[in-house]
Amino acid sequence: MGTAGRLRRFGVTGRGLVVVLPFLWLLLFFVVPFVIVLKISFSDIDLAIPPYKPLLEWVGKNSLAIKLGCISMPC
């Protein structure tokens, strides 16, 4: 069985790959940097490297705290 047969078994066709590849390209080069900039814009300023405090912080073993201090007042 060739590669096309194996891909067809999982429901992937050539037309599907042609459509999915540009979306993966957009995800990689637009959405990922956008999320990084969004994360930095919502974080607090810190005199360290990197120059911002983390948004997510582990509290205990199974809890995750989200700090959105810049939303309530201008930074």
C-alpha positions, 0 to 999 in steps of 0.5 A: 500500500502506498503513501496515498492509500495510508493517508486516505485511510486516515481521511486525508486527501490531496485536496485536504492537504492543499487547504491545510498547509496555508492554514498551518503557515498562517498559524505558525507565522501570524497567530504564534507571534500575536499570542506572544505579543498579547502575553507581553502586553497583559503582563506587569513590568519587572526589572529583570530579564525578561522585563515582564512578570509571568501571567500564569503562576503555579499555586500549590500542586494542581492550581494555576493562578492567572494574573491580569493586573494591567487590565484593571488600571493603565500600566 
